[in-house]
């Protein structure tokens, strides 16, 4: 079931990432660095506010809705979310405080409300393991962001209008899956129930909000120290890395988090630890080669995807950010499961505080001295510190397994792949697009070979089972 759910999520997010890359390709050519910078600053701000609006209900959905035992938490979720949205005027004031102009701040708040509703809807559907429905909504959102953004670019290429078009795209995606997620929901403002949710969700909400703050600190630091245009150039590369590399990891985690909750409830700690050991190996075997490979070919990717005004800054930052993603994924998509399973939400807060403190300090020092490249190094340093902190804290929560032997084999396979790609890249004299195609194919082939040789994530057994299943299906078709 883990592989099946992860495969569907991965397929959806790969297609979504392709549309996201296409959006970056188009937007960095149709919008100026300043207007695109305003858009990216607004998106970053909206991501922080949306986490605050929706974070209260994440554990309730994962722990209550995922059990699928008849408990209906949707009425509490939607009523609580509507109450949280009353904080929108405060969010607007915060947007003005961090440097957004009036129109961009208003558009960012609208976008944050739409993102929060979309994420809650996705969580409800994902908790019931309805991966195909999640896939449809994910693709609709990505396609709508691109399509509506192109319309705005030709009508009036302004950053705040691009923010509003993105908000509309999220609303459309919510409508696509509203029947599966919200049908039959009874909205009831249960004061006692909402108070209990608030008490339980406060540590997680604060920590997730602070984590979101830490993820956008560098872009606002650049905007205030250097300018919105340079922030746009830097974040274009940053988002390109994140859209490409975070999606596979999030797809895998979206499958194993709900399964972990169910296994913990029904089979106990021993079965859960076995499941988590399989999960972390699978997570690293997906994330590591993608990040290492992207770091090696990042200059080619920047030249292919980004507009001419964005390439130089992005090419400097992208390899560093790609390595940082490895630590970010292991922290957020795996080690944080320890805090969820133990119910010790305060540990989220401690871990996030360490990340944001490191990010703010390092960003201020390194951006001041090294400009946009300094922001990338600050992000890497903060993510490494956050990983170490989360690993230590997990020992006091639910001790999640770290099968070092298996993970070491994955590291060896990834490094061999990166070495092969880097060596070939130095001898290639072709266009950037051709180089990307050749290097990706060589990297994929070499990594698959290493996975078979070292049996990464039980590759041999999984392939044998897959072939046996295929032969059985083929035989049944021939008999029929």
N, C-alpha and C positions, 0 to 999 in steps of 0.2 A: 504493500500500500504506500509506503514511504516513497519508493521510486516512482510509482504511478502518479501520485499527487505532485511530487517535485517535477516530474517531466512535463505535466500539463502547465504548472506554474512557470516553469522555465521556458516553455514554448511561447506562452503568452508574453512573458517579459522580454524575451528575445525580440519578438515582433514589435513590442512596445519600444524597446531600445532602438530598433532600426528606425522607427518613426521619430523617436526623440533625436537621433543623429541627423535625420533628414530635416527636422525642425531647426537644429543648430546650423546645419548647412545653409538653409534658406534664410534664417533670421540674421545670421552674421553677414549676409550679403545684401539684405533688404533694409536693415536698420543700421544706423550709425553706432559707433562704440558708446556714445553718450546715452542714446535712447535705449540701446540694448542693456547698458549698464543700469539704467533706471529700472528696467524690467526685471533684471536679475536681482537687484537689491530688493525690489518689491516682493519677488518670489521668496527670497530668503526670509524677509520679515514675515510674510504670510505663513511660511512653514513653521515659524516659531509660535505665532499666535494660534494656528490650527492645532498644534500639539497641546497647547494649554487648554483649548476648548474641548478637545476630544480625549485627552489623556486620562481623565477621571474614570473613564468607562472601559479602558483597554483590559484591565485584569478581570473586571466583571464579565466581559464578553468571553475572554479566554477560559476563565475558570467556571463560569456558569453556563453560557450558551454552548461551549464546546462539549460539555458532558452529554448533550442530547438526551436528557432524561425527563423531558417535559417541562423543565424550568424555562419560563419566558421572561427574559430580562429586558426586552425591547422597549416596553413602556417606560421603564425607569430610565433607559438610555436616552430615548428621544426627548423626554420631558426635561431631563437634566441638561441635555445639550442646548435646548431652547433657552433655559435659564442662563447657561454660560454665555450664550450669544448676546446677552444684555451688557456684557463687558465690552462690546464693540466700540463705544465712544472712547473708553480708556485706551483701547488698542490704537485708535486713530491718534490720540495724543502722544502715545509712545512712538508711533511712526514719525510724527513731526519732530519728536525729540531726537531721534537717531539720524535725522538729516533728510528724510523724504519730504518732497514738496507736498502741498495740500492734495492735488489730484492723485499723485502716486500713493500717498498714504491712504486715501479713501479707497482707491482701487485695490490696494493690498489687503485692506480689512475685508472687503467683499470677497476677495479670493480666499482668504483664510477661512471664512465661514463655509464656503463651498468645499474647500479641501477637507475640513473637519468632518462635514457630513459624508463626503465620499469615503474617507478612511473608516468611519464607523460602519458604513454600509458594507464596505469590503470586509471588515473584521467579522461582521455577523455572518456573511456568506462563507468566508474562509473557515470560520470556526466549525461550520457544519460540513467542511470538506467538499464544498460545491465548487470544485476547481474550474469547471468549464464556464460557470457563470462569472466567476472572478476574471477569467480569461477574456470573456466578451466585453465586460466593462472596462478592463484595462486597455484593450485595443481601441474601444470607442473614445476613451479619454485622450489617448495619444493622438489618434487621427483628428479629433476635434480641435485639440490645441494647435496642431499644424494647419489644418484647413482654415480655421477662424483667424489664426495669426497671419496667414497669407492675405486674407481679405483686408485685415487692418493695415497691412504693409502697403497695399495699393490705394486704400482710401486715405489714410493719414498715419504715417509711420511714427507714432508716438509711443513712448514706453508705457504710459498709464493706460492707453487703450489696449495695448497688448496684454496687460494684466487683466483687464475686464474681459477680454475675449477668452483668456485662460479660465477665468471663473465660470463663464458660461459653459466651457468644455467640461468642467467637473460636474456641473449641474446635469448636463446631458448624460454623463456616465452614471450618475446616481439614478436617473430615471430608467436607464436600461436595466438595472438590477433591483429596482425598488420593489417589484412584485415578489421576487425571491426572498428579499431581506426583510421587508416591512409589512407584507400582507397580513392582515389580521391583528396588527399592533393596536393596543388600546392605550392611548395617552392618558396617564393619570399622574397628577402631581402629588406623589406620596412623600410628605415632608420627612417622615421618619426614615423611609427607605433611601431618599436622596441624601439625607444627613449621614447615614451609614456609608453610602457609596463615597461621599466626600471625605469622610474620615479615613476610609481604607485607601482611597485613590490619591490622597494628598501627596505622600512621599513619591509615588511613581510619577504623578503629574509634574511635580516640581523638578524631579530629576530628568524626565524626558524633555521638559521645556528648557532646562538649562543645557541639556545635551544638544537640543536644536540651536540654542544660542551659540554654543561653542562651535557648531558647524558653520555658522555664518559670521562669526567674529572677524575672520580675516577679510571678507569682502567689504564689511563696513569700515574696518581699519584702513584698508586701501582707499576706499571712497573718501574718507575724512582726511587722510594724510597725503594722498596723491591725487585723487579725483575720480569721479564716476566713470569716466571713459576708461581709465586703467583698471578699475574694478570690473568693468564689462569685459575687457580683454582677458583678465585673469580668470574670472568666473566662467567665461565661455569654455576655457580649457578644463577647469575644474568640473563643470557639469558634464562635459564630454566624457571625462574619466568616470564619473559617478554613474551616469546613465549606462555606460558600457559595462562596468565592472560590478556595480552593486546589485543589478537585477538578478543575475544567476544565484548569488548568495541569498538574496531575499526570497527567491523562489523556493530554494531548498528549505530555508528556515520556516517559511509559511506552511510547509507541509509537516515538518517534524515538531514544531511547537504544539499544535493541537494534539498530535499523536502522543507526544510526551505526557501531556495532561491526562489523556485517556489511559495510557499504560500505567502511569503512576496511581491512578484511582482504582484500576482493575487488577493489576498484576504485581504491584509492589516495587520496592526500590531496586532489587536485583535486576529485574527485567528492564526497568527504566535506565539503569546505568549501562546495560548492554546496548540499548537503543541509542543512548546519547553518544556512546563511543563510536557507534556506526555513523551517527550524524556528523560528529566533528570531523571524522576522516573524510566523509563525503563532501562536507562544506569546504575543507581545505583543498581537497583534490579538484574542486571546481574553481575556487577563488585564486589559489596560488598561481597556476599556469596562466590564467587570464591576466592577472596583474603583472606578472613578470614579462609576459609576451607584449602587453600593451606598453610597458615602460621601454622595451627595446625598440619598438617601431613607432613610438609616439610622434617623432618628427614627421614621418610620412603621414600619419593620421591627421595631424594638424594641417598639413598642406592640402590634404584631400577634402577635409570636412569644413574647415573654418575659412572665413573670408580673409582677404589679404591683410586687413588692418588688425586681425586678431592672432595671427600665426606665431609671431616671434615670441610674445609673452607666454602664450600657451605651450609652445614647444619647450620652454625652460621649466615650466611648472609641472607639466603632465607626468613625466617619469617619477618625480618625487611623490606626487599625490597618488600615483598608482601603487607605489609601495606602501603608502600610508593606509590605503584601502584594506590591505591584508589584515592589519591590526584592528582596524575599525570593524571589519566583518566578524572577526573572532570574538571581539568584545561584545558587540551589540547583538549579533545573531546566534551566539553560542553561550558565552559566559553569563550573559544576563538571564539566561534560562535558569541558572542557579538561584537567582533572586526571586524569580517568578515561582519556582517550584517550592521554595522554602517559605514563601509568603512574607519575606523580610524586605518590604519595599523601601525601607530607609537606606538599604545598601545601594539602591539605584542613585539616591541622592548623594551619597558619599563618593561613589565612583564618578558621577557626572561632575561634581564639584572639583575633583582632581583634574578632569579633562579641561573644564572651562578655565580654571585658574592657569593651567599650563598654556592653554591656547592664547589667552589674553596677554599674559606676560611675554611669551615667545613672539606673538604677532607684533606687539608694540615694539619690542627690541629689534626684531629682524626686519620688519617692514620699514622701520625708520632708517636702518642701515643698508638694506639690500633691496628695497622696493618689493615688487610683486614676487620675485623669486624667494625672498625672505618669508613671505606668507606661506608658501608651499613647504618650506623647511619647518616652519612653526607648526603646521598641521601634522607633519610626520612626527615631530617630537611629542606633540600632545596626544596623538593616537597611541604611540608606544607607551607613554606614561599611563594612559587610560587602560591599556591592556594589562600591564603589570599590576595596576591597582585592582582591576576586576578579578584577576587570577588570585590575588591574595584574599580578597573579600569572599570569593566563592568558597574558600576553605571554612568560613564561618556560617555559610548558608547551606546549600545542598552541594556537597562536594562532587561536582561533575567530573567525569573521567577525562584524562588527557593521555591517550595511548601514544606515548612518545615514540615508541618503535615504529608504529604504523605511520605516524606523522612525519618521522624522519625520512621514510621511504618516499613519501609524497614530496618532501622538500628536494630530495635528490632528483626525482623525476622532473620537477619543475626547473631546477637549475640546469639539468642536461638540455632540456628543451630551449631555455633562454640562451644557453651557449651556442646551440646549433643555429638558432635564428640570428643571433648577433654576428656570428662568423659569416654566415651567408650574406647578411645585409652589407657587410663591408666590401663584398665583391660584386654586388649588383650595380648595374648602371642602366636603370630603366626609370620610367615615370613613377611618381609616388603611388598612384593607384595600382599599377602593375606590381610594384614592390610589396604593397600591402597584401595583395592577393597571394603572391608567391610565398611571402614570409608567414602568413597565417596558415596556409596549407602545410608548409614544412613544419611549423610549430605544432600544429594539430597532429600530423602524422608521427612526429618524433615523440610527442607526449603519449599518444595512444600506445605506441610501441613500448614505452617505458612503463605504462600502466599494466600492460600484459606481462612484461618481464618481471616487474616487482609486485604484481597482483595488487595494485592500488585500489582501495575500496572494493575488494573482492571482485575485481574485474573478470577474472576467469570464470568464477562460479556464476556470476550474473549473466555473462554471455552464453554460457552453456545452458542455463535455465531458459534464456530467451530463445536460443536456437531450438531447444526441446519443445517449447511452447509453440513456436512457429511450425515445426514439423508436425505436431499434433493437430494444429488447426488445418494445415495443408492436407493431411491425411483424411480428416473428417470431411473436408470439402470434396476431395476426390471420391470418397465413398458415397457421399450424398449425390 
